Amino acid sequence: MTATAEDDAYGETGYQKSRTSLGADLEKIAGGAGIKRNMTIGAMADIATGARRLREGNGTSFVLIRVATSPPPKFKRNLDPASSRERFRVALSS
């Protein structure tokens, strides 16, 4: 599946539109910040090329990986701070 601009959303928090869906081009922003090795990936077939781009060269690289939107999870995440803290503590002790 290929990602499109319609997929540019914050899925974890309710699929609100992201700045990239409204026109922000992160690859161009990275280039403007002086990062010379830039690439945007929108298809699974390009993942290997993006990985090579990150490993090659001696300096900073930027690879934007665009993923296709999937339906929201069937379960609701528990974001209660006290519950999250307890889950974190349990994870640290294991």
Backbone hydrogen bonds in HBPLUS format (Angstrom, degrees):
<---DONOR---> <-ACCEPTOR-->    atom                        ^
c    i                          cat <-CA-CA->   ^        H-A-AA   ^      H-
h    n   atom  resd res      DA  || num        DHA   H-A  angle D-A-AA Bond
n    s   type  num  typ     dist DA aas  dist angle  dist       angle   num
A0003-ALA N   A0042-GLY O   2.89 MM  39  5.06 158.2  1.93 145.8 151.7     1
A0007-ASP N   A0004-THR O   2.89 MM   3  5.38 151.4  1.97 112.3 121.3     2
A0008-ASP N   A0005-ALA O   3.11 MM   3  5.40 162.6  2.14 109.5 115.0     3
A0009-ALA N   A0007-ASP O   2.85 MM   2  5.80 109.6  2.36 119.0 102.7     4
A0018-SER N   A0008-ASP O   3.13 MM  10  5.61 162.5  2.16 129.2 125.9     5
A0010-TYR N   A0016-GLN O   2.87 MM   6  5.38 154.6  1.93 152.1 159.8     6
A0013-THR N   A0010-TYR O   3.25 MM   3  5.81 144.8  2.38 111.3 119.9     7
A0015-TYR N   A0010-TYR O   2.86 MM   5  4.76 139.2  2.03 130.8 129.3     8
A0014-GLY N   A0011-GLY O   3.43 MM   3  5.42 176.4  2.43 106.7 107.4     9
A0021-SER N   A0018-SER O   3.12 MM   3  5.40 134.1  2.35 102.2 113.8    10
A0022-LEU N   A0019-ARG O   3.02 MM   3  5.11 142.2  2.16  99.9 111.4    11
A0024-ALA N   A0019-ARG O   3.10 MM   5  5.55 164.7  2.12 138.5 133.7    12
A0023-GLY N   A0020-THR O   3.27 MM   3  5.14 167.2  2.28 101.1 103.6    13
A0029-ILE N   A0025-ASP O   2.99 MM   4  6.30 155.4  2.05 151.1 159.1    14
A0030-ALA N   A0026-LEU O   2.90 MM   4  6.07 157.2  1.96 145.0 150.4    15
A0031-GLY N   A0027-GLU O   3.04 MM   4  6.33 157.8  2.09 143.2 149.3    16
A0032-GLY N   A0028-LYS O   2.84 MM   4  6.09 156.1  1.89 149.4 156.0    17
A0033-ALA N   A0029-ILE O   2.98 MM   4  6.23 128.7  2.25 138.7 152.4    18
A0033-ALA N   A0030-ALA O   3.04 MM   3  5.01 133.1  2.26  94.9 108.4    19
A0035-ILE N   A0030-ALA O   3.08 MM   5  5.51 159.4  2.12 151.7 145.4    20
A0034-GLY N   A0031-GLY O   2.97 MM   3  5.21 157.9  2.02 109.5 114.1    21
A0062-PHE N   A0037-ARG O   2.85 MM  25  6.30 157.8  1.90 161.6 167.0    22
A0039-MET N   A0062-PHE O   2.98 MM  23  6.45 131.3  2.23 151.6 163.9    23
A0064-LEU N   A0039-MET O   2.88 MM  25  6.30 159.9  1.92 159.4 162.4    24
A0041-ILE N   A0064-LEU O   2.70 MM  23  6.02 167.9  1.72 172.2 175.3    25
A0066-ARG N   A0041-ILE O   2.74 MM  25  5.89 175.4  1.74 165.9 167.0    26
A0046-ASP N   A0043-ALA O   2.98 MM   3  5.64 159.1  2.02 120.0 126.2    27
A0047-ILE N   A0044-MET O   3.14 MM   3  5.50 169.4  2.15 116.1 119.4    28
A0050-GLY N   A0046-ASP O   3.01 MM   4  6.31 157.8  2.06 154.1 160.4    29
A0051-ALA N   A0047-ILE O   2.90 MM   4  6.20 154.1  1.97 153.1 160.6    30
A0052-ARG N   A0048-ALA O   3.00 MM   4  6.26 156.9  2.06 147.3 153.1    31
A0053-ARG N   A0049-THR O   2.96 MM   4  6.21 153.1  2.03 145.4 153.2    32
A0054-LEU N   A0050-GLY O   3.09 MM   4  6.40 150.3  2.18 145.7 152.4    33
A0055-ARG N   A0051-ALA O   3.15 MM   4  6.45 146.7  2.27 143.4 152.3    34
A0055-ARG N   A0052-ARG O   3.09 MM   3  5.10 119.8  2.46  94.6 109.7    35
A0056-GLU N   A0052-ARG O   2.85 MM   4  5.93 153.2  1.92 159.2 165.5    36
A0084-SER N   A0080-ASP O   2.88 MM   4  6.06 161.5  1.91 161.1 167.4    37
A0085-ARG N   A0081-PRO O   2.89 MM   4  6.05 157.4  1.94 148.8 154.6    38
A0086-GLU N   A0082-ALA O   3.07 MM   4  6.30 158.7  2.12 145.9 151.0    39
A0087-ARG N   A0083-SER O   2.93 MM   4  6.18 161.7  1.97 151.8 156.7    40
A0088-PHE N   A0084-SER O   2.95 MM   4  6.11 154.6  2.02 146.4 153.5    41
A0089-ARG N   A0085-ARG O   2.94 MM   4  6.23 157.8  1.99 149.5 155.2    42
A0090-VAL N   A0086-GLU O   2.94 MM   4  6.18 163.2  1.97 153.2 157.4    43
A0091-ALA N   A0087-ARG O   2.95 MM   4  6.12 157.5  2.00 145.2 151.7    44
A0092-LEU N   A0088-PHE O   2.95 MM   4  6.24 147.7  2.06 146.9 155.7    45
A0093-SER N   A0089-ARG O   3.13 MM   4  6.39 146.3  2.25 145.2 153.6    46
